[in-house]
Amino acid sequence: MNKIINLIVAMAALSFCFSCNNEWEDEQFAHYVGFKAPINSEGCTTVHVRYNEDGSTVRYQLPLVVSGSTIHEGNINAVVEIDSDSLEIVNMKNFGARRTDIWFQNLADNENQYIEKDRIVTEFPATVKIPAGESTALLDIEMDLTGLDQTWRWVLPLKVAENQPGYKANTRKHYNNAMLNIVPFNDYSGTYSASTMDGYADDGSGNYPLDQAKLVVDTKTFYATGANTAFFYAGPIDHTYKQREEYRVDVTFEEGGRIYLTADNPALGFSVESASYEKSDVADPLKPYLVRKNTTINAVYFMTDATNGGEPVKYKFTGAMVMQRTINTQIPDQDQAIQW
């Protein structure tokens, strides 16, 4: 009896072995085509592009990825389209219908309802070839940053076209589209610590008593407008204010620590008592290949704040703003070496 049972077990095991296959050699996932564009809390991918000294166009390369556990055998011609619908969804989710004044603006839309002038020139190929055996390819995006108005934030919304022959667009959320928030930069732009830039209100007689309560803004963002120029919003104003453009202060950096601050809006009552800047490099004590590049702006300026709805308040701001940028000297590409 035991022999019969052992024979049955042996035959069953042999049958199981013949029915098995090497499942790890089969495709475990579909060969979907999508973007590699990690998103932030606002549902966008921040793309830093440097202003060139000569004002020429800049290029950004966006990776396209073919998912799957095996290599695809044929060439894939992925079609890339503008995805305005997804951008509107991002805007509604972040800001709602009542705050269209701070919506992300579409870089590819030359008929924008808020800005009367043309967008920057943005060019990219409509089709990207992913060769057989390759899992990635790069979409070359060329941009002319001349005249880009950064009182608005800009997004280039892209998607991998669906229902195309030869491939399937990735069905997973945030893989089929890419919301590229284009942020031009130079050596002086970025977020400055402004906690030591104190604001003092006019007491009504043209004096700004230092013993009164002071107005402190923790950070101040400088937006690049060229290789050596930028702007910021005076006083407590930031990009969330509807009137932000009225408080714009343009800044020009020159060699030798010279800096010039100007404002076009006469109602701002902007004037400068003194202004200068200095730069310094400090090596990281534990990681010597990292260099901390510090930019310090010292300034005393006057402005009028009329955003509270009551009587405009005159302020004197005095102190320093400091921006630190970390550079990895082991990376030869200067832009890629910056640790954002």
C-alpha positions in Angstrom: 0.0 0.0 0.0 2.8 2.4 0.9 4.5 1.7 -2.4 1.3 2.7 -4.3 1.0 5.9 -2.3 4.7 6.7 -2.9 4.2 6.1 -6.6 1.2 8.4 -6.8 3.1 11.1 -5.0 6.1 10.8 -7.2 4.0 10.9 -10.4 2.2 14.0 -9.1 5.4 15.8 -8.3 6.8 14.9 -11.7 3.7 16.2 -13.4 4.0 19.5 -11.4 7.6 20.0 -12.5 6.7 19.6 -16.1 3.9 22.1 -15.8 6.1 24.8 -14.2 7.8 27.5 -16.2 10.3 30.2 -15.4 7.8 32.9 -14.6 10.6 35.4 -13.8 11.4 35.4 -17.5 8.0 36.6 -18.4 6.9 40.2 -18.4 5.6 41.0 -14.9 4.2 44.5 -15.8 2.9 46.1 -19.0 5.2 48.1 -21.2 3.7 51.5 -20.4 5.3 54.8 -21.5 5.4 57.6 -19.0 7.5 60.6 -17.7 10.0 60.6 -14.9 8.8 63.9 -13.2 8.6 63.6 -9.4 6.0 66.0 -8.1 6.0 68.3 -5.1 3.2 69.2 -2.7 1.5 71.3 -5.3 1.5 68.5 -7.9 4.2 70.0 -10.0 7.8 69.2 -10.9 10.2 72.2 -10.2 12.6 72.7 -13.0 15.5 75.2 -12.4 16.9 76.6 -15.6 19.8 79.1 -15.6 19.7 82.4 -17.4 22.5 82.4 -20.0 24.9 85.4 -20.0 24.3 85.9 -23.7 20.6 85.7 -23.4 20.4 82.5 -25.6 17.8 79.8 -25.2 18.1 77.2 -22.5 17.4 73.5 -22.8 15.9 71.0 -20.4 15.8 67.2 -21.0 12.7 65.4 -19.6 13.1 61.6 -19.3 10.5 59.3 -20.8 10.5 55.8 -19.3 9.2 52.4 -20.5 8.0 50.4 -17.5 8.2 46.7 -17.3 10.5 43.9 -16.1 11.7 42.9 -19.6 13.2 45.0 -22.4 10.8 45.9 -25.2 11.7 44.5 -28.6 10.5 47.2 -31.0 11.0 50.9 -31.5 8.5 53.1 -29.7 7.5 56.5 -31.1 5.9 58.3 -28.1 3.8 61.3 -28.9 4.0 64.2 -26.5 1.1 66.7 -26.2 0.2 69.8 -24.2 -2.0 68.9 -21.2 -4.0 72.1 -20.4 -6.8 70.1 -18.7 -4.5 68.6 -16.0 -3.0 72.0 -15.3 -6.5 73.4 -14.6 -7.1 70.5 -12.2 -3.8 71.3 -10.4 -4.8 75.0 -10.1 -8.3 74.2 -8.8 -6.9 71.8 -6.3 -4.2 74.2 -5.0 -5.9 77.6 -5.2 -9.6 77.2 -6.0 -11.8 79.2 -8.4 -11.6 82.4 -6.3 -7.8 82.8 -6.5 -7.2 82.6 -10.3 -4.8 85.6 -9.7 -2.2 83.2 -8.4 -2.9 80.2 -10.7 0.0 78.6 -12.5 0.1 80.0 -16.0 0.5 77.8 -19.1 3.8 78.4 -20.9 2.5 76.9 -24.1 -0.6 79.2 -24.2 -0.1 82.5 -26.1 -3.7 83.5 -25.6 -3.6 83.7 -21.8 -6.4 85.7 -20.3 -4.3 87.3 -17.6 -1.2 88.4 -19.5 -1.5 90.4 -22.6 2.0 89.7 -24.0 3.3 86.6 -25.6 4.7 83.6 -23.7 8.3 82.7 -23.9 9.2 80.5 -26.9 8.9 76.9 -25.9 9.8 74.2 -28.4 10.0 70.4 -28.2 9.6 67.5 -30.6 6.1 66.1 -31.0 7.4 62.6 -31.2 10.2 61.0 -29.1 11.8 57.7 -30.4 12.6 55.1 -27.8 14.9 52.6 -29.5 14.3 48.8 -29.1 16.1 47.5 -26.1 16.2 50.9 -24.4 14.1 51.8 -21.4 14.5 55.5 -21.4 14.7 58.5 -23.9 15.0 62.2 -23.4 12.6 64.9 -24.6 14.5 68.0 -25.5 12.7 71.2 -24.4 14.2 74.5 -25.6 13.1 77.7 -24.0 13.7 81.4 -24.5 13.5 83.1 -21.1 13.7 86.6 -22.5 10.9 88.8 -20.9 9.4 86.1 -18.8 7.2 87.8 -16.2 7.8 86.0 -12.9 5.1 87.9 -11.1 3.2 84.8 -12.3 4.4 81.2 -11.9 4.7 79.2 -15.0 4.1 75.6 -15.9 4.7 73.6 -19.1 2.0 70.9 -18.9 2.8 67.8 -20.9 1.3 64.3 -21.4 2.1 61.1 -23.3 -0.6 60.9 -25.9 -3.0 57.9 -25.5 -4.5 55.6 -28.1 -1.4 55.7 -30.3 0.0 52.8 -32.3 2.9 50.8 -30.9 2.7 51.7 -27.2 0.4 52.3 -24.2 0.5 55.5 -22.2 1.2 54.9 -18.5 -2.1 54.6 -16.6 -0.7 55.4 -13.2 -1.4 58.8 -11.7 1.5 61.4 -12.2 3.3 59.1 -14.7 1.3 59.9 -17.8 1.7 63.7 -17.5 4.3 66.1 -16.3 3.6 69.6 -14.8 6.9 71.3 -15.3 7.1 74.4 -13.1 9.8 76.4 -14.9 11.9 78.5 -12.4 14.7 80.6 -14.0 17.7 81.3 -11.7 21.0 83.0 -11.6 23.7 83.4 -8.9 21.6 85.8 -6.9 18.1 84.4 -7.1 16.5 82.2 -4.5 15.1 82.2 -1.0 16.8 84.6 1.4 16.6 84.4 5.2 15.2 87.9 6.0 14.7 87.5 9.8 17.4 90.2 10.4 15.8 92.6 8.0 13.6 94.6 10.4 10.7 97.0 9.4 9.8 100.0 11.5 6.6 102.0 11.0 6.5 105.8 10.6 5.2 107.4 13.8 3.4 110.1 11.7 6.2 112.7 11.9 8.6 111.1 9.5 10.5 109.2 12.2 10.9 105.4 12.6 11.4 104.7 16.3 13.5 101.6 16.8 11.9 101.0 20.1 8.5 100.4 18.5 7.2 96.9 17.5 9.1 95.8 14.4 7.8 94.0 11.4 9.8 90.9 10.5 9.4 88.8 7.4 11.1 85.4 7.8 12.1 84.8 4.1 12.2 86.9 1.0 12.3 85.4 -2.5 14.4 86.9 -5.3 13.2 86.1 -8.8 15.8 86.0 -11.6 15.2 88.3 -14.6 18.6 88.0 -16.3 22.1 86.8 -15.6 22.8 89.5 -13.1 19.3 90.9 -12.3 16.4 89.9 -10.1 13.4 91.4 -8.3 11.7 90.9 -5.0 8.5 92.2 -3.4 9.0 95.1 -0.9 8.1 94.7 2.8 5.7 91.9 3.8 4.4 91.3 0.3 4.9 87.9 -1.4 3.6 86.0 -4.4 0.2 85.3 -2.8 -0.9 89.0 -2.8 -3.1 90.2 -5.6 -1.3 93.6 -5.6 2.1 92.0 -5.7 3.2 93.6 -9.0 2.7 97.1 -7.4 5.4 96.2 -4.8 8.0 94.9 -7.2 11.6 96.1 -6.6 14.1 95.4 -9.4 17.7 94.6 -8.4 20.9 94.8 -10.4 24.1 93.2 -9.1 27.4 94.5 -10.3 31.0 93.6 -9.5 32.6 95.0 -6.4 29.5 94.6 -4.2 27.6 97.3 -5.9 23.8 96.8 -6.0 21.0 99.0 -7.4 17.4 98.8 -6.2 14.6 100.5 -8.2 10.8 100.5 -8.3 8.6 101.7 -11.1 5.4 102.3 -9.1 5.4 105.9 -7.6 2.6 104.9 -5.1 5.1 102.6 -3.5 7.1 105.6 -2.3 10.3 103.5 -2.6 13.6 105.0 -1.8 17.0 103.6 -0.8 19.3 105.0 1.8 22.1 102.4 1.3 22.5 99.0 -0.4 25.4 96.6 -1.0 26.1 92.9 -1.2 28.9 90.4 -0.6 29.6 86.8 -1.4 31.6 84.2 0.4 32.4 80.5 -0.1 32.7 78.1 2.9 33.7 74.5 2.6 31.7 71.9 4.5 33.8 70.7 7.4 32.6 67.1 7.1 32.1 66.9 3.4 34.9 68.9 1.8 33.5 68.4 -1.7 30.5 70.5 -0.7 30.8 74.3 -0.9 28.4 76.7 0.7 28.1 79.8 -1.4 26.6 82.7 0.7 25.2 85.9 -0.7 24.4 88.6 1.8 22.5 91.8 0.9 22.7 94.7 3.3 20.1 97.4 2.7 18.1 100.3 4.1 15.0 101.2 2.1 11.7 102.9 2.6 8.3 101.9 1.2 4.6 102.4 1.7 2.2 99.5 2.4 -1.4 100.0 1.3 -2.6 96.4 1.3 -4.4 96.5 4.6 -7.4 98.5 3.3 -6.9 101.4 5.7 -4.5 104.3 5.8 -1.3 103.4 4.0 1.6 102.8 6.4 5.2 104.0 5.7 8.0 101.6 6.7 11.7 101.7 6.9 13.4 98.4 6.4 17.0 97.9 7.6 19.2 94.9 8.0 20.5 92.0 6.0 19.1 89.2 3.9 21.2 86.0 3.4 20.9 83.2 0.8 23.0 80.0 0.9 23.5 77.7 -2.0 25.2 74.3 -1.7 27.4 73.2 -4.5 28.7 69.7 -5.1 32.1 70.2 -6.6 32.4 66.6 -7.7 29.7 67.2 -10.4 31.2 68.9 -13.4 27.9 70.3 -14.8 27.5 73.6 -12.8 23.7 73.6 -12.9 23.5 69.9 -11.8 26.0 70.5 -9.0 23.5 72.8 -7.1 21.7 71.0 -4.3 18.2 72.6 -4.4 
